[in-house]
Amino acid sequence: MRCEDFVRDYLPSVKSCIVNVLYKEFGLTQVEISDALKITQPAVSQYISGVRGCDVLSEEILKESREIALEIHVLLRKEALEQEKLDELFCRVCKKI
């Protein structure tokens, strides 16, 4: 899959899943999530409220997205989340698709 197709067709829903796990299960604030994912706080709010990224993902992709959220949470606690690693995690879910 081309990166452009992934970004257009799947990334908003993948981010929505990741944001919701970080917010609801790990208790991160919207600002912490926006800083970690390099997105705006209003975008985080839209993911949480279901305004953005509402497409249904397969169980496999939801599972992968949840695992990525867990990895992001662990890296944040270690203060070791770098942009390169974040890109790698999104590439990993793209490969699953």
Secondary structure, DSSP 8 states (H G I E B T S, - for coil): --HHHHHHHTHHHHHHHHHHIIIIIS---HHHHHHHHT--HHHHHHHHHTSS------HHHHHHHHHHHHHHHHHHHTT---HHHHHHHHHHHHHH-
